[in-house]
Amino acid sequence: MLIAFMMGFSSGLPLLLTGSVLQAWMTEEKVDLATIGLFALVGLPYTIKFLWAPALDRFTPHLLGRRRGWLLLAQLCLMLSIAALGMTQPASSPLVVAGAALLLTFFSATQDIVIDAYRREALSDDEQGLGASLYVNGYRIGMLIASGGGLILADFVSFSTVYLLMAGFMSIGLTTTLLAPEPSPSPDQPKTLAEAVIKPFVEFFNRQNALMILLFILLYKAGDTMASHMSIPFYLELGFSKTEVGAIVKLFGFWATILGGLLGGILILKSGIYSALWRFGILQAVSTLGFAILAILGPSLSGLATVIALENLSAGMGTAAFIAFMASQTDKRFTATQYALLSSLMGIPRVLIAAPTGWVAEITGWPLFFGLCAAVAIPGLLILTRFKSWLENSGETTIKKAPTVE
C-alpha cells in the first residue's frame, strides 16, 4: 500500500506540468485561449499508450526486472524531459514547447503503464479498491506539488526554475523504484511479441460487455475532465491571482482530495463498485455545476473554496472507484497492455474532447460552458446501469470481471 501511494505521487507529478502549470505560463505570456485549448493535444501519448504497452509485457530489462527495470528507465527520461520543457519559450516558440511537452507526456505515459501493471500484480483482487484510493491520494499529492506549489513559486521565481525543481522531485519516484520488490511474474506471460500484442485484445473482446466497458470508460469522467482543462484560465480571467489559485484551488482542496480518496476506498469495500460509481458520478456532475455558479457570483474567495472542496472531494472518490473498476477488468497475464488500453480511453477526454474547450468557452461564456460539461456526465451514468447484473450481487461487494462469451 505504501508503494502504491509513492508510485501514485510519481505518476501524478508530471501530469499538470503539461496542463495547468503550462496553461498558467502561457496565459502569463499572453497566448490566446484557443491555442491554450489546443495544447491538450500534447497529451495524445496518454490515449495511445496501449500501442507500445505490449513491449513492456513481453521484454524484461537486464536490470531490476520486468516492471522495475522499465520504470527506472522511464523515470530517468522523464526527469530530463521536464527540465527540457522548462528551457522553452511559450510566446516565441510554441512549436518547440509543444515538442518538449509531447516528449514529457510520452515518458509520463510509459511510467503510468508500468506503475498500473505493478499495482495490479502486487495487490490481490480484494485489495484493489483500497490500493487505488491510496494511489489516487499519492497521485493528487504529486499534482498538488506540481500545480499548487508550482503556481505559488511562479510568483517569486521564473517558470523555468519551477520546472527544474519539479524534475528534482522525480527523484522520489526513482528511490521508490529502487527499494520496491519486483512482483512475481505470471507463469503464462507472453513468450513472443506477437502473443503480447494479440492475446490481450482477443481475451478482452471475447467478453460479453467489452464494447460497453470501453464506452463507459470513455464517458464516465468526460465532463469533469473538460471542466478541469479550462479551470486555470477560468480562475485567472475571473480575477483571482496565481497565489490565490495555488493556495485555495490546490492547497485548500488538498484535504478534500485526501478525504475523498480514502472515503472512496472505504465505500467501495462497504457498498460495492456499482453503487460507488453511481453515487460518485452524480457528485462529479454536481461539483461541475458549482463552477457555473461561481462564474455568476464572480471572484468570491468563499465561493471558490466551497466549489473546490466539493470538486476535489467528488473527484477523489470518483477516481478511486474508476481505477479500481479498470484494474479489476484486466487479466494478470497481460496487465500492462489491457490496463493501458482501458486507461488510454480514460485519457481521451483529457486530450481530444478537451481540445476545443477553449473555443467552446469563448462562444458560450463560462456559466453555459460548465453547464454543458455537467450534462456530459449523463451518458456514462446511463451505460453504468447495464453493468448492474455482474457488478452488484446480493450481499457481496467483491469487484467482478465481465463474463466472457462461451
N, C-alpha and C positions, 0 to 999 in steps of 0.2 A: 504493500500500500504506500509506503514511503517512497519507493522507487517510482510508482505511478504518479505520485504528487510532484516529485522533482522533474520527471520527464515531461509532465504537463507544463511546468514552468519553461523548460527549454523549448517546447513546441509553441507556446503562446507568445514568447518574446518577439520573434521575427514578424509575426503576422501584421501588426499595426505599424511596423516600420515602413511598409508599403501602403498602409491605409491611413489612419487618422493623423499620424505624425507627418507623413509625406503630404497629406492634404493641407495641414496647417502651414507647412513650409511653403507649399505652392500658393496658398491663399496670401501669405505674407509677401510673396514675390509678385503678387498681382496677376497670377494666372487665372483665366476665366473659369467659371463654374463648369461649362461644357467640357473643357479639357480635363478638369479635375475628375469629372464623372467618367470620362473615357479611360482614365488611368486604372480603373477597375480591371481592365483587360490584362494588366501585367500579372494578375492572379490566375491566368489560364493554367499554369502548371498544377495548381490545386485541383483543377477539374479534369485533367487528363493524366494524372499520375498513375492511373492503372495501366498505362501503356508500358511503363518501364518497371512496374512492380513485380512482374513475373521473374525478371532477372534477379531481384533481391530474394525471391523464394528459391530460385534454382542454385545460384552460386554462393559460395561461402568464402569470404576473405581469409587470408592466411593468419591474420592477427585477430584475436578476441572472439572468433566465432561468427556464425551467420548473422545474428541480429546486432550484436555489439560492434562487430567489425565494420559493417555498413554504417552504423550510427556514428561511429568515431569519424569516419571519412566525411560523411555529410556535414557534421558539426564543424569540422575544421574549415571546409569550403564555405560554410555559412558565415563564419566569423569574418573571413576575408571579403565576402560579397557585401556584408553590412558596412564594413569600413569603406569599401569602394563606392557604395551609394552615397555615403556622406561627403565624398570628394566632388560630387557633380554640382551643376548649376541649373536649377529648375527653370529659371526665367529665360536664360540664353540658350540652353541646350536641352530641351525637353526630350529629344530622341535618345540622347546619352543617358538621361535619367531613367527613361523607360527601359533601356537595355540593362542598366545596372539593377533596376528593380526586378526585371524579369529573371536575371541570374539569381538574385536573392530568393525569389519565390520558388525557383526550381529546386535549390538545395533545401529550402524550408519544407517543400512538399516531400522530398526524398526522406528527410528526417521524420516527417509525420508518418510515412509509410512504415518505417521500421519501428517507431515507437508504438503505433497502433498494433502491429503484429506482436511486438514484445508483450504488451499488456494483455492481449488476448491469450497468448500462450503461457504466460506466467501466472494468470489468475484462473481459478476454476469458474464454472458457469454461475454458481450462486454468489460469487464474489464480484461479478462484472458490474453490478449496479453501484455498489459502494466504491469499487475501484474507479469507475467512471466519474463519480462525484468528486473524488479526491483529485483525479486527473484534471477535471474541469476547474477545480479551485486553484491548482497549480498553474493551469493554463491562463486563468484570469489574473493571477498574480504576475505572471510574465507580461501580459498585456498591460497591466497597471504600471509596472516598472517602465515599459517602453513608451506608453502613451501618456499616462498621467505624469510620471516623473519626467519623461522627455519634454512634454509641453511646458512644465514649470521651469525646467532647466533652460529651455529655449528663450525665456525672458531674460536670462542672465548670460548665457553663452551662445555661440553660434550653433545652428543645426548640424553643421559638420562635426563639431565637438560632441554633440549629443549622440550621433551615430557611432563615433569611435568608442564612446563609453558603453553603448549597447553591445557592440562587438565584444567588449571585455566581459560583459555579463554572461555571454555564452560559455564562458569557462565553467560555470556551474553545471551546465549540461555535460561538458566533457568529463568533469570529475565524477558525475553520476554514472556515466557510461563505463568509466574505468573501474568503478567499485561494484557495480551491479553484477549479479551472477547471470550467466548465459542460460536461457530456458532450455529444457530438454527438447531435442529435435524430434519431430514426428517420424516414426519409422516408415511412414508411407509418403514422405515428402517427395516432390518431383525429382526424377533422376535425369531428365533431359529438359532443355529449354522448351521444346515442343509440348511436353507434358505440363510444364509450368504455365504455358500460355493457354492451352486448350482446355485442360481438365477443370480448372476453377470455374470457367464460364459454362461448361457443359453441366457440371454439378448444380450450379446456381439456377440456370434457366430451365432445369428439369423440375423445378418446384412449381406447385400449382399457382402460387401468388407472386411469382418472380417479377412480372412487369408492374403489378400494383405496388410491390415493395419499392421498386425503383422510382415510381411516380410519387409515392408518398414521401420518400426521402428528398426528392427534388422540391416538393412544395411545402413541407411542414414548417420550415423556418424561412421561407422566401420573403414574406412580408416584413418580418423582423430584420432580416439582413438588408433589405432595400432601405429601410428607415435608418439603420445604423450607418450605412455607407455615406449618407449625406448629413449625418448628425453634426460633425465638426463644423462644416461651412454654415449649417443652421445656427449653431450656438454663437459663432463669431458674427454672423450677419445680424443676429437678433440684438447684439450689443454686449455680450459677455466678453471679458478679457481672457487671454490664454491662461492666466493664473487661476481665474475663476473656473474655467473649464477643467483645468488639470486638478484643482482642489476638490470641486464638487462632483463633476462627472466621473472622475477616476478615483480619487481618494475617498470621498464620502461614500460613493457607490461600492467601494471595495467590500465593506462589511455586509451589505445586502447581497453581494455576489457570493461571498463565502457562506452566508446563511442559506442562500438559495441552493448552492451546490450540495451542502450537507443535508438540507431538508429534502432535496430531491432524491438523494441516495436512500434516505430513511423511508420516504414514502413509496419508493419503488419496492422495497422489501415488504412494506406493510400492505399496500393496496394492489400491487401488480403493475406491470408495464403498461397495459392498456389504459387503466384508469389514470395513471400518471401522465401519459402522453396526452390524453384528452384534456385533463384539467390544466396542465401546463401550457398547452396550445392556446386555450381560451385566455389565460393570463397574459400570454405574449401579445395577443391581439389587443387586449385592453390597455396594456402598457404602451403600445404603439399609438393608440388614440390619445394618450397623455401628451404626446409631442404636439398633436394638433391643438390641444387646449393651451399648451404653453405658447404656441405661436400666436394665439389670440390674446393671451394675457400680456405678452411682452417680456422684457428681461427682468423677471422676478426671481430672486435667488431662492426664496422659499418654494416657489413653484418648480424651479429647476431641481431642487433637492428632492421634492416629492416624486416627480416624474422619474428621476434617475434611480431612486430607491426601488420603485415598482418595476422599472425596466430591468435592473440588474437582478432583482430577486427572481422574476419570472424567467429571465434568460438563463440564470444559473440552474434552475430546476429543469427547464425545458431541454437544455443541452445535455445535462446528466442523463435524463431519460432517453434522449435521442441517441447518444453514444452507446448506452447500454443495449438499446434495441439493435443497433447496427452490429455491435460486437457479437451479439447472440445469433445473428444470421450468417456468421462465417463458419466455414469448415476449417478445422485446425490444420489440415494438410496444405491448405492454400491461403493461410491467414493474410499475408501481405497483399496478395492480388485481389481477393474478394473484398477485404476491408477497404482497399484503395478504390475499388470500383464504387462501393457504397458512399464513401466519404468524398469521392470526386463529384458525385451527384449532389451531395450536400453543399459543395463549394460552388456549383454552377450559379445559384442566385447571387453569390458574392461577386461573381465575375461578369457573366453575360446579362443576367436580369438587372443587376445593379448599374451596368454601364450607362444606360440612358437616363438614370435617375436625376442627374443634374439638369438635363434638358426638360424632363417632366416637371421638376420643381420650379423651373423658371416660367413654364407655361401656366401651371395650376396655382402656384403660390403654396406656401408651407402648410396651411391648415388642410387643404384638399389633398395635397400630396401624402401627408401622413394618414389621412382617412383612407386613401386608396391602398396604402401599404397594409393597413389593418384588415381590409377586405380580402387581400390576397391570402390570408390565413385560412379562409373558409374551405377552399377545395381540399387542402391537406387533411382537415378535420373530417370531412365527408368520406375521404378514402379510408381513414383510420377505422371507421365503423365496419368496414369489410373484413378487418382482421380480428374482430372480437372473438369469433368462434375458436381460434387457435392461440390467441394471446391471453385470453381470460378463461380460466377454468374454475369451477365451483370449489371454494376453499383452498385454492392453490395459487401462489404468486410467482412461481418459477417461470422465467422467461423461456418461451418455446421457439424453436426454429420452424419456419414454414414447412408444411408437409411437402414431400416430393411426389411427383407423378409416378404412379406404379405402371 
